[in-house]
Each structure stands twice: as C-alpha cells, then as structure tokens.
Amino acid sequence: MSPTPPERGGYADAATAPILSGMYPDPSICRVGEEYFLANSSFEYSPGVPIWHSRDLVSWRQIGNALTRDEQFPAGRSPSSRGIYAPTLRHHDGRFWLITTNIDDVRGGHQIYHASDPAGPWSAPVCLSQLDGIDPDLTWDDEGTCLVTYCSWSETEIGIRQVAVDLERRLVLEKPRWIWHGTGLAHSEGPHLYRRGDRWYLVIAEGGTDRGHVVSVARSLSPRGPFEAAAHNPVFTHRSTAHPVQNVGHADLVERPDGSWAAVYLGTRPRGRSPRFHVNGRETFLADVRWVDDWPQFEPARRHVPTEQRDFEDDFSAPALDPRWVSPGQRPDRFVHNAPEGVVVGHVPSETGEPSGLFTRVGGDHWEADFVVDPGEGTFTVALRLDGVHWYGLHVAGGEVTAVAQIGPVRSVLRARPLPGSPVTLRVRSTEPTWNGPDDIELGIDDGTDTDVLARLDGRYLSTEVAGGFTGCLVGVWTESREVVVRRVRYSERCA
C-alpha cells in the first residue's frame, strides 16, 4: 500500500490556518495555466526544497524534492538551521527555474536549477559564486535578460541588490547594483520582482523573521529601478497584534487565471503564555491581494483549507520513498532499503554528527505519530526533534525502551520498561499543555491493550523561542547501530 490520505475530512479558515502545516517556510509560487507550483526552503534536511502542486491554492500535494543529488546539495554537511535557504520558483520559456542559496557550499553564491517537469529531475546547479547574500529572486525583462535580485550585505550596507546574468553561458554580466534599502527596518530580505501593467513591483520582507516581520513594497517603470516606496509601508504585518498567526512575511505573489491576485507567505502559530511559543516552525499561509491605486493590498483569504490533507499512513510498499521523508544527516537512499515487511533503516554517520534518520514534518495544533517497528538487535530512537540537541525520544536497546529528553547540553533519562513482543508500536503524541507551553509531548508504547505513557514533557523546550534557529519539529527514527525494520507509520493532525 502506498501512502494514503484519510477518508474523513474537515476544513479551517484560511485566514488563520496554514495551507501547508509544519516546517514549510519561505514559500515561492508560480502558475502555469490552471496549475500552481510552490517551493519551500529546507535547511539541513535532504532531499532538499519540497515541490508542491495545486489547482485551487488550498489543497496541495507534494510531487517531489528538487535537490536529490550530491552535486545539487551535499547531504550531511550542514548543521541545524543552515544549508538551503529561501528559494524562488518560476516558469519561463517552457522551463521551470529554481534559485536558492546553500550557505555551506564551498562553491559559494546563489545556485540556479532548471527542469522540464517540476517533479524532477532537476539539473545540476549554475553557481553564481561572485554574489554574496541570501534570498535570490529570478525574473526576465522585456528583452529576455535574466535578472537576479537578492538580499546583500557589506560592512556598511544591507539591502537589495540586482545583477543581470546569462544562464546559458553561466556568466554574471555586470557589477551588482543596489536597487532598494527598504524602509529603514532591519533585515531587508526576501525580494521578489513582478510586472503588472506598465509597472514593476519589488516586494520584500523586513524586520527579521520574528514578531516584527513585515512585507514592504516599492514600484518602478523599470525592473532595474529607481524604485518608489509605498507611503503606507508596511503593506502587511501582524506585529503588535493579538492575531493568532504571527511573524508574517516573506510573501510571494501570483496572478490567478481570472486576473485576480493572491500571495503565499510564512507565518507561525505561537501558543502558551507570554512570550508564547511555536514548535511547528514557520508555515505557509495564503492571502488575497487586491490592487488599490496600483499598490497591492493584502486581505484575509476567503477560502477554507482541508485540515487533514497531511494525514497519512505509510507501509513503505511503494517502489520509492514518499517525498515527505527527509533526513538531517545523509540522504535516505544511503541508509534505507525496502524489505517485504516494510523499510529497513540502517546507520550511516554524517559529517556534522546529525543523525541519518527518516523524518517527516509535524504540524497542526496537536498530532499523533505511530511507528510500528521490528526492533531486532538494533539500537535506535523514535523521536521528535527540533535540532540535534533539542529532542524527546523513545530509545530502544537491549530489549528495553527508555524515554529520553535532550534539552541543550542536558540529557535526562526517564522511565524505562521491557519491550513487548515484536512488532512494537512506539507512539509520539502532541496534546493539550499541562504547563504554560504550546503543548505537551507524550512518549509511549502500545502494549497490546493500551498505551503505556513513559513520559509527558513540556513542549516549550522544542520551540524556536527556547532553542533558536529557523526550523521546526520533525518526527522520525534513526539508528545508532545495526538496523531496524519500520513496518508502518501512521500520522494524523488535529486542531485544538
């Protein structure tokens, strides 16, 4: 059986519910005919840059990952919250184009890929090693010249630069030019450039990707500027409000077939007492865009999002892994292979010490993940992780399962018990908070009649507000020695 979605259904208001729940930040979108395609940043996880497809902007299906080979993204070399930063996805002259930045690649600069099919395969990168910065954008002017617009910094300046490039000859054609320094807020970044009518619009993020995040816009008669800033900037923000979605920014606009416009943007859903905590990472949200006096005006999306579109059950009988499965260490194809009874997860070290394990992003207000495993003689852990030193897990070794909490330099070994007969169901569950955090995390084992909860832990310690970084929580399994057979994984999300 291939991974299957649930048959039940539910919907939530797109004004407060993400269209992609879980760690799917920095969304970039393009449209081809009636179809939409979207990409996200992926940081240390491999394969990198998830690619999505939709026909209605609220129901999305992951069709692949763009960076699946070492020449595209050398897996296992990027520490937590490094690696692949914000991408831009565009369609031009019958090809899909993707530009992003691997901040750990010795080749340096921004990297451009192309594909005839967004599901892949994607080309080897064109590396623009002469350019600094992050968050590159791609567009083409009226003469067909490709322009790369990006966040740049020097010892004295930070802002938005632009340069013309020749993709066929892999050349930067000019000295980079500053085109806008934003409105005076910190961290002018995430630029995207669009043409609408006779004008070009430069949309950027400012204020940093925390609570002060905003969207600002400027316009010009030329994609090269000079740019006139909107007098009413920022055009979109939730800073200093009680809105349940915070940190909003890094927007990318798209025109619908009927001529109306929409935007995708990142946001978080912090919960608990002040300062409130988010554990799912930065998620992808949808807004409507209306043009007023030739300026974009962001409005709540008047749509409903399927709340259970990311629920799944996977028995790993498909010929290839579902694209939801990623690893913070080596690529899954280096330590995972199929077996008649499921999938075998082996042990392969990475340069950073991050585990080479099979992980999937978590989302929803609360969720539950069951891993049905044959322990064999392997030593392994089923865990919820934010990064390599912030995780809660069920450690299996020597016929016992032990609940473990790793919080920074401190590792707490909690309750242990003998394993029941094989196969074993190990359960990680996010539920209502007991303390003042976003949720509680339960670590348990199904003993055949009920769930034996070995630990119930405060979710705050796996939040970005506590641990820092740019990612969110993922749940998965890794081995420390030998192998473990994973027969089945069932995952479901729910709203509070």
N, C-alpha and C positions, 0 to 999 in steps of 0.2 A: 504494500500500500504506500503510495506517495503521500507527502504531507497534505493533509486535508483541512479546510476551514470548518468551523462548526456549522450546524444546520440552523441553530437558533439565531435570533437577530435582535439588535437594539440600536438606537440612534441617540446622538447627543448634538447639542447646538454647536455649530462650527465657530461661534463667537468665543467659546470657552474650551472647546475640545480640539485636540490636535488632529490633523489629517494623517499624521504619522506619529504614533506614540512611541516614546522611548528615545534613545540617543540618536536622533537624526537631525543634526544641526546644519546651519549654513546652507539652506536649500537653494538650488538653482533650477530653473524650469524653462522649457521651450515647448512650442506647439508645432506639430506637423499635421496639417489638415484638421481632422477632428480629434486627434490624439495628442495627449500631453506626456512629456517625459521629464523626470526630475532626478537630480543627483544630490548627494549629501557628502559632507566631509566624514572621514573615518579614523583619523589619527593613527594610533599604533596598530589598529586591527587589520588583519589580512584574511581574505582578499579585500581590497580597498575600494571605496567610492560606490556605495549601493546605487543602482539604477532602477527607477520605478516607471510604471506605465499607468495611465488613467484616461478615461473618456469623459469624466464628469468633475474632476478636481477634488473629489472627496473619497472615492473608492480607488485604492491604489494596490497594485500588485508588483512585487519586486521581480524583475526579469533578469537580473544578473548583478555582477560587480564588475566595474571597469578594469581594476588593476589586479590581475590574476597571475602575473608572471614576475620573476625577479627583475627583469630589465625595466619593468614598469614601477614596481615598488619592492625593494629588497626586504622581505619579511624578517621579523625577529631582531631588527636593528634599532628600533625606535622606542624610547622609554614612554611611559604613560603621558598622554596628552601632547605628544609630539607626532612626527610623521606627516600624514596627509591633512593639510588644512583646507580652507574653503575652495570648492570648485566652481566653475561656471560651465554650464551645458548649453550648447547652441546647435542649430541646424542651418547649414549653408551650402548651396550648390550640391544638394543631394547627399551630403555627408553630415554625420553628427561629429561635433567637435567638443572636446573637454579640455579645460586648462585648470591646473591646480598647482600647489606648491608642496613639495616634500622637504620640510625644513631640515631633515637629517641627511639628505642625499649629497654626497661629496661632489656630484656634478653641479650642484647649486642651481639657483634661479627657478623660474617657473617652467612647467612641463606641459606640453600640448600633445594630445592624443586625438586620433580620429577613428571612426568606424562607420561602415555602411549600415550596420544593424546595431541599435543601442544595447541590445542584449549581449553583444560581443561577437567575436573577439575585437579588442581594441588594439591599435597599433603600438609600436614602441614609441617612446616619447621624443619629441623635439625639445631639447633643453635650452632655455634662454638663460645661459649662465651669466650673461652680462648684467642681468637685472636683479635688484635686491627685493626685499619686501615679501608681502603675502597677498592673498585675496585677489588674484588676477581675473580680469574680465576679457571676453573676446567680442568684437563686433567688426563689421565691414562697412567702409564708407561708400559713397556713390560710385567711386571709381573701382571698387572691389579691393581696395587696400585693407589689409587686416590690421586692426588696432588693438593693442593690449593695454588695458587701463588697470592700474594696480595700486595698492597701498605701499608707500615707500617711506623710508626714513633715512635721515642723515644725522650728523652730530648736532645740527641746528634746526632741522625741519622734519615734520611728519605730515603727510598728506597724500594726495592722489596724483600719481604721475601717469604718463602715457607715452607709448612708443609705437611706431609702425614696424611691422615685421613681414618678412617674406617666408611663408610656411614651406614652400617647395624647396627653396634654397637654404632654409634654416638660418636666415640672417636677420639681425636687428638692423633696420635701415636708417636709424637716426639716433641722435642723443636723446635720452628720455627728457620729457618736458613736464614741469609742474602745471597742472590744469585747475586744481582747486585744493585749498587747505581746509575746507569745511567751514563751519560757523563759529569756531572758537572752542568747541567742546573737545575733550580728549579723544584720542584714538580715531581719527578719520580713516575708515577702512571699508572693506566690502563693497567696492564700487561696481555698479552695473550701468551700462550706457544703452539708450534706446532712441530710436527715431519715431516720432509721432507727428505726422504732417510735415511742416517745414522746420520743426524744431527737434533738437537733440536734448535728451534729458539724462542727467547724471544723478543717480540715486546712490547714496552712501549710508553707512552706519556710523554713528558717533557715540561717544560717552562710555565706551567699553561694553563688554558683553554681560555686565552685571545689571543691577537695578536701574542704573542711569542710561541704559541703552535707548537709542532713538534712531529714527530714519529721517534724513535730510535730503533735499533735492535742489539742484540747480539746472538751468537750461541755457541753450545757446543755439545759434543758427548753424553752427559747425560742430562736428564731433570733437574737434580739436580746441574748441573754446573761442573766445573767452566766455566763461560761464557766469550767469546771473543767478544768485541765490534767491530762493523764495523768501519773501519778507516774513512769512508766517512759519518758518522752520522752527522746530522740527515738525514734519508733516505727520508723524506717527510716533507715539510713545505711550507707555503705561507708567512711567516713573512717577513716584509720589502719589499714586492712586491705590485704591483698595481692590483693583481688578484682580481676579484670580489668576490671570496669566500675566507674568512679569518678564522683564529682561527682553522685551520685544525689539527686534531689529533685524539687520542683515536681510532686507527684503529683495525679492526679485519679481519683476512684473511680467505679465504675459497678456496678450490680447486674445480674447475668445473669438471663435468663428463669426459671432454676430456683431463684432465690433466693440463689445464691452470689454472691460479690463478687470484683472484680478492680480493678487500678489500672494506669494508664499513668503513666510518669514519665520524666524526662530523665536521661541519663547519658552519659558519654564512655568511650572505649576508648583510653587513653594507652598508648604503646609506646616502646621505646627505653630508653636508660639514664636514670638519675635526672637531672632530676625527671620524666622520661617526658613524652611529647608527644602531643597529639591533634590531628588535622588534619581530621577529618570533621565537626567541630562537635559540638554536643550532640544526641544522637539519642533516639528514642522507644523505650522498653522497656516490658515487661509484667510485672506481678507478680500473684500470687493474694493475696487478702485473706481472712483468717479472723477471725471475731469471738470474742474471748475476754474474758469478764467485761464484755461490752458495750464493748470497745475494739477498734479494728482492729489486726490483726497481719499484717504483710507477710511473704509467703513466696515463694520462687522459683516462677515459673510452670512448671507441669508440662506444657509444650507444646513443640512443635517449629516453628520458623519456616522458611518457604521461603527459602533463601538467595539465590535468583536471581530473586525476584519483581520486582526493579527493573531487570533487564537489558532492553535494548530495541534495536530497530533502526527508525529513522525515515527514510522517504524523502520526507516532507512532502507526500504526495499527498492527505492528508485535507483537508477544506474549512477546518478551523481548526487552529491550533497545539495540540499536546498540552499539557495544563496543567502539565507538568513544566518547560516552558521559561519562564524569567523573565529579568529584566534589572535590573541595579543602577542604570541610568540611566532613560531614558524607557521607557514601556511598549512591548513588542514590536510591537503593532499600529500604532505610529507609524513604524517603520522596516523592517518586514518585510512582504513580499508574496509570494504564490505565483507560481510560474513552471512551465511544463511539465516542466522538468528538475529541479525542487527548490524551494527557497525562496531569495528574494533578500534579503540583509541589507544595509541601507543605513546611512548615517551621520546621526545626529541628536544634537546636543550636549545635555547636561543641566546644570542649574544648579550642581551640585556638582562637575562635572568627571568624575564616574564614567562609564565607557563605557556607551553604549546598545548592548548586545550580547545575544546569545542564549545563555543559560547554563542548565545543569542541575546539580543537586547530585550530588556523588560520595559513595560510601560503601564498605562492605566493607573487609577488611584490605588488599586490593590490587584494582586495577581497570585497565581499558584503554578509551580512547575514540578512535575513528577518525572524522575529519571528511573526507569526500570533497567537494572543492571545485573549482569552475572559477575560477581567480584573476582572469581578465580583466585589466583595468588598475587594479584597486583596490589600496589599501593596507590590510592587515588583519592581525589577530593571532588565532591559536588558542591559548588559554591556560588554565592552571589558576590560579585567583585565590582568595586569602583576602580581600583588600580591594584598594583602589586602588593601594597601594604595596607590596603583597606578592603577587607573581605570577611564574610561569615560563611563557614562551610561545614560539611559533614565529611570527616576524614576517615577512610577505611583502610585498615591494615591489621594483619594478624588475626582475622576473624572477628574484629571489633569495629564499631563505628563510633566516632567521637565528634561532638560538636566543638568547633574551634572558632574563635573570634580574633582576627588580626586587625588592630587599630594602631596605625603608625608603627613604632618600634615595639609595641607591646602585643604579645600573643597570649591569649587566655584559652587554656584547655578546660573545657566544661564537662558536662556529663558524657559518660561512655556506656555502651551496652553491647552484648554479643550480637552478631548478625544472625537473623533467622535463616532458614533455608533459601537457596538460590531459586529463581531470581529475586532480587530485593528492590523495593520501591523506596527511593530516597526523595524526600519532599522538602522544597524550599518555598516558603509562602510569605507574602506581604499581606498584612492585615491591619486592623484599626490600631492606633497607637495607645499604649498604656501610659506612657510618659508625656512629654511635650513635643515630640518629634513628628515627622511626616507619616511614619508607620512603624509597626513592629515587624521584625523578621523572625519567623518560626523555622527552626531546623528540626525535621522529624523523619521517622522511618515507619513505614506501614508494616505492622507485624502480622498482617493477615486478617485481623478483626477490627483494628482501629489504628490511628496514627499516634505513635509514641513521640511526643514533642520533647526533644532533648534540650532545646534552648529557645528562649524568646528574647530577642535582642532589640535594642533601641536603634531605629533606622537612621537617626541623625548622624551617626559616625560613618555612614556610607554616603553622605551628602556632599555636594560641592562646597557648601558653606563651611563644612568642617575640614574636608580633605583637600580642597582646592582642585585646580585643573579645569579641563574643558569637556570632559566626557561624562558618562552616566553609568548606571549599573547594568551589568550583563550577568546572566546565569548560565552555568555550564559545568563541564567536567574536565579535569586534567589528571594525568598520572605522574607519579614520581618514580615508579619502577614497573617494569613489565607492561601488561596490557589489561584493559577492562573492556568487556563487551557491553555496549549500550543497546538494549533491545528496543526501547521505545521512550520517547519524550512527549509528554502532554503539557501544553501551556495554555492558560486562559487568563484573561484580564477582566476586571470589573470596575465600575465606578463606585465611589463611596456612597 
